[in-house]
Amino acid sequence: MKQSSPAANFIHHALHQECESARGRWSQALGVAQKDQVEGVRGYRRAVKKIRCALLLTAGGLCAHKRQALDERWALLARRLGTFRDMDAREKKLKEIIVGVPAIHQKAACLVWNMASGAAVDAISGAKSVAAVDAMSGSNRLEVLQGMASDMEHLICDTEKIKFPHLTPEMVAGSIEHLWNRARARADKSWVDRDDAWLHSLRKRVQRTHIAFRLVRAQSGERGVQLEKRFDEAAKAMGELRDISMIRLIQMNHMMLPANIQAVEWARHSLALEFLHAHIAQAERQAATHARQLIEKAFKPNIEKTLRHIALHIHAL
């Protein structure tokens, strides 16, 4: 059955395109090379975020219960791969931080971090199954992906079958404005003494706003393209800040020296630990300042003309 409106055709095309991207990235993640696996998982999660955002743009044209049910299924599938993504990103960011530690202490700093990472896995094993901890180690990454492949195919089929004939261009533009307003309301809150829950919420809302403008790039005009670029920069900065914050949390909760270490080694490792603490804190402060600047820049323009432009161009499709 053909979609009955330009907006419905537009969203359906976007969903189909990102479903194909998710399928392709999943195949890449099943490759032998670890680099391909890492990039495949990252690419798959990016595609899922676009699918979820496209579903958010159907508000008013698709039953809220049906939309939420699909969104939850996509979120669950992506969340099952979140550990892999976080582990890969965290290790990459830590290497960048350790470069700033004096060269004489870098080897000890790596050793201290490896001990902390092991303690973090031990802590998780107390609350989760052994399978979850094995998945964190990356030893059975391919097995996990292969086991999820069938669930993904079923979900893609269910997503591509949905119809929303009553969706209008104004509804799509209104959904983008709603995402913008939610992100701005969160960003307007004080950055002083921010907690990790607030940081995580802001990152997700900024990211969704960026993806929404990315999905309508061809219909948004020059103003919209500039908005999309600004939110892209802000979302990436928030992602960097989140990765450093995860490192800081592990540092706070698990980074300590074993009691049975020899005195000479204790002194050397203790100094390396102090340097590592200082550089993690400095990196987080710099990332927070950078992210805040980019977010404030992203929210400066008025989006009313861009939203009207989007609605008019979707009408013309």
N, C-alpha and C positions, 0 to 999 in steps of 0.2 A: 504494500500500500504506500502510495506516494505521500510524502509529507505535505501538509495543506497550507503552509505559510513560509515566507522567506526566512523567518527567524527559526522555525522548526528545521528547515533544510540546513541552515547555517550551523546550528548546534549539532544536528545529527552528523553532518560532515566532520565537524571537529571531533566528535566522539569516535567516529570510525577511524579517523586519522591517528588519534592517540592510542586507540586499541591496537592498531597495527604496529605502532611504535613500541608499545609494551610487549607485544609478541616478539618483535625482532630483538629487543634488548634482552628478553628472557633467553632467547637462543644464544645470544652473545655470552650471557652469564653462565651458560652451560659449557663454555669452552674449556680447554685444558689449561691455557695460560692464566695465571692468577691475575695478571693485568686486565685481561679480557673479562674475567669474572667480576672484578671490582668495578670496571666501567659499565658492565652489563647491569649489575645491581643498581648502580647510581642512575643509569639511564632509565631503567624500568621504574624506579621510584619517581623520577621526574615525569614520566608519562602518566603514572597513576595520579600524581598531583594535578595534572592538566585535565584528566578525566573527571576527577572529583570537582574541580573548579567549573568545568563545563556543565556538570549536573547542577551546581549551585546557580548557574545562570538560567536554569529552566524554571525558577520559582514563579508560580502563577500559571505555568503551562504544563506542569506535571504534578501529580498528587504528591503532597509533602511526605506522606508515609512511604510511598514507593521510592521517592528520591533518597530519603534518609536510609532506607534499607539497602539500596545499592551502594550508597556512600559508605556505610558501615562495613559492607563486605570488601570494598576496595581498600578501605583503611586497614582492616584486619590483615589482608594479604600483604600490603606494603609494610605493616608493622612487624610482621614475622621476619622481614629482611632488615629491619632497622638496626639490629645488633651488628650485622655485617658492615653496614654503611658507617655507623658510629665508630666502630673499632678501626676501620680503615682510615677515616678522616682524623680520628684522634691521634693515631700513630704518625700520620703525615704532619699534623700541626705540631706535635711534640718534637719531631726532628728539627723543625724550624726554630722552635724555642731553644733547644739544647745548643744550637749553633751559637747562640748568644752567651752561653756559659763559657768561662775561661777554658781554653783548650786543655789545660792540665786536669781539669775536673770533669770533662765531658764524658769520659768512659765511666767514671763512678756515678755520674748523674743518670746515665742510661741504665746502669745496674740497679740503682735505687728505684727508678721508674719501673723496671721489670718486676721487682719485688712487690711494688705497690699494685701493679696490674694483676699479679698472681693473687694478692690478698683480696682484690676486688672480685675476682672470679670465685674465690672461696666464700666470700660473703654472699654472693648470688646463689651459690649452691645450697646454702642453708634455707633459701626461700623458694627455689625453683627446682625443677627436675634435673636429673643428670643430663638428659638430652639437651636441655636448654644451655647448660654449661658447655657441652660438647660443641654445640652450634656456635657458641661464642669463640671457641678456639679456632674455628675455621676448618677443622679437620674433616668435617662432613658437609661442607658447603654445597657441593654438587648433589649430594644425596638429599639434602633439604630442598633444593630447588627442583629436583626431579619429582619429589613427593608432592610439591605444590603445583606442578604444571597442569594437572587435570582441573584443579580448582580454578586456576586462572582462565583456562579455555571456557569453562562453564560460565564464568562471570563475564567474559567478553561477549559471549553469545547473548546472555541476558541483557547486557547493556545495549548492544546494537539492535535489539528487538524493540526497545521502548519507543513509544510514540507520544508526541505532545503537540497535536494539531492546533491547539488554541494559543500557543506561545506567540507573543508579538515582539517586534523590535523594542518597543517601549519597556516591556518586561525585562528584556535582556539588559538594556541600559540601566534600568532601575536596580537590577541585581548588582551590577558593577558599582553603582553609587552606594548601595548598602554595604558592600565589602569595603569600599573606601572609607565610609563613615565609621565602621567598626574598628578598622585599623587606626584611623586618626584619633578616635576616642581613647584607644589604648596608648597610643604614642604621646598624647597630651598629658598623661599622668607623669608624676615626678620620676626622674631617673635616679634620684638620690635614694640610697638604701634599697635599691630594687632587689626583688627576690627572683629565684630561678623560674618560678611558675609564671610570673609576670613577663619575664624575658622570653620564655618559650611561647607564651600566648601572643606577644607582640610579633615575634619572628614569623609565626604561622599566618597572622593576619596581613602582615606586609607582603609575605610571599604569595598569598592568595590574590591580593590586589595586583601584584605584578603579573601573575599568570592570567588574570582576567583581562588585563590590557594586552597581554601577549596574544591571547586567543582572538582578539578583535583588532589586531594591528592593521590589517589590510583595510578595515572599515573606519579607523579612528582618525585618519588625517595626520598632518605633521605634528599637531599638538599632542595627539594620542601617542605617537611614536616616541616623542620626547618624554612623556609621562612614563611609558613602559620602560624606557632606558633608565630613568631615575629610580624607579621601583626595583628594577633588576639590580642596580648597584646597591641599593639599600638592603634588599633581601640577601645578597651575597655577603654583605658586611655583617648582617645579623647571624648568618650561618657561621661565619668565622668566629664571631663572639660566642656563639653556643658551643662550638668545638673547644674553645679555650676554657669556657666555664665547666665543661665536662671534665677536662683535665684538672682544673682547680678542685672540683668536688672529690675526685679520686685522691688528689694530693692531701686534702683536708682529712678524709676519712680513713685512708689506708697507707699513706706514705710515712713509714717509720722504719727505723733500723732494728734488726733482730737483736735480742738481748745477749746472745752468745757470741757476738762478733768480737774479734780481738781489739785491744785498745788502739793500736796503730791504725788499723782499718776503720775503727769507729771514728777517729779524728778525721781521716781522709774523706770518708763517706758522709760524715756529718757536715763538713764544709761544702761538699758537692750538693748536699740536700738543701743547705741554706741558699746557695746560688740558684738552684733550680726553683725554689719557692719564690725568690725575688724576681726571677725572669718570668715565671708564670703570672705573677701578680702584675708586673709591668705590662706584659702582653695583653692581659685582660683589660687593664685600664685604657691602653691605647686603642684596643678594638672597640670598647664601649664608646669612647669619644668619637671615633671614626663613624661608627654605626649611627650614633645620634645625629651627627652632622648631615649624613646622607638622608636619613629619615626626615629631618626638618626640611631639607631641600626638596625632597619628593612631594611633601604635602603643601608646598608654597603655592603652586599654580591652582587656579580655579578650574574645575573639570566640567562645568555646566555646558560650555560650547562643545567640548569633546563628546559628551554623552549625546547631545542632539545630533552631532555629526555621525556617531555610531548608529543611532536609530534610523536616520535618513538613508544611510548607505546599506543597512540590512534590508530596509524596505525595497531598495532598488535591485537587490540580488535576484 
